[in-house]
Amino acid sequence: MSDKAPADEHVWRVTEQLAHEFAGIVSRADLEDVVLSARRDLEGQVVPAALDEMLHRLAHYRLTRLTASTPGSPVQSPARP
């Protein structure tokens, strides 16, 4: 992981979880960048006990948006009514 943000246990856990879900869709380096960016954005905004869940949610959202905007991506945005 890059040294743009602290690589703490939260970042490691969420990166590993999302790596399984986005395998073959997003490169590991891009996935790590998204998780680290989300971690920086949440710094001081979320109580430590909720950090894993909030980090996972924010990074997952960003990865889904990223892959949905990529032509030919197998991840699709939910249909809107």
C-alpha positions in Angstrom: 0.0 0.0 0.0 1.2 3.5 -0.6 2.3 5.8 2.2 -0.4 8.4 1.4 -2.3 7.4 4.6 -1.6 5.2 7.5 -2.0 1.5 6.6 -3.8 0.4 9.7 -5.8 -2.7 10.6 -9.0 -1.1 9.3 -7.5 -0.5 5.9 -6.0 -4.0 5.7 -9.3 -5.7 6.7 -11.4 -3.7 4.3 -8.9 -4.1 1.5 -8.9 -7.9 1.9 -12.7 -8.1 2.0 -13.1 -5.9 -1.1 -10.3 -7.7 -3.0 -12.4 -10.9 -3.0 -15.5 -9.1 -4.2 -13.8 -7.0 -6.9 -11.2 -9.6 -8.1 -10.8 -9.5 -11.8 -12.7 -6.2 -12.0 -10.4 -3.7 -10.3 -6.6 -4.0 -10.0 -5.3 -4.4 -6.5 -3.4 -1.1 -6.7 -6.6 0.8 -7.7 -8.5 -1.0 -4.9 -5.9 0.0 -2.3 -6.0 3.6 -3.5 -9.8 3.8 -3.2 -9.7 2.3 0.3 -6.9 4.6 1.5 -8.7 7.6 0.0 -11.9 6.6 1.9 -9.9 6.1 5.1 -8.4 9.6 4.8 -11.9 11.1 4.2 -13.3 9.3 7.2 -10.4 10.3 9.5 -11.9 12.1 12.6 -15.5 11.7 11.2 -16.3 8.3 12.5 -16.0 6.7 16.0 -13.3 4.0 15.9 -15.9 1.2 16.7 -17.7 2.0 13.5 -14.7 2.6 11.3 -14.5 -0.9 9.6 -18.1 -0.8 8.6 -18.1 2.8 7.4 -14.8 2.3 5.6 -16.2 -0.8 3.8 -19.4 1.0 2.8 -17.7 4.1 1.5 -15.0 2.2 -0.4 -17.5 -0.3 -1.8 -19.7 2.6 -3.0 -16.8 4.3 -4.7 -15.6 1.0 -6.4 -19.1 0.3 -7.6 -19.4 3.8 -9.1 -15.9 3.4 -10.6 -16.7 0.1 -12.2 -20.2 1.0 -13.3 -18.7 3.9 -15.3 -16.3 1.6 -17.1 -17.6 0.3 -20.4 -17.9 -3.5 -20.4 -17.7 -3.7 -16.7 -19.5 -6.7 -15.2 -20.6 -4.5 -12.2 -23.8 -2.6 -13.0 -25.5 0.2 -11.2 -28.9 -0.6 -9.8 -31.8 0.3 -12.1 -33.7 3.4 -11.2 -37.5 3.4 -11.4 
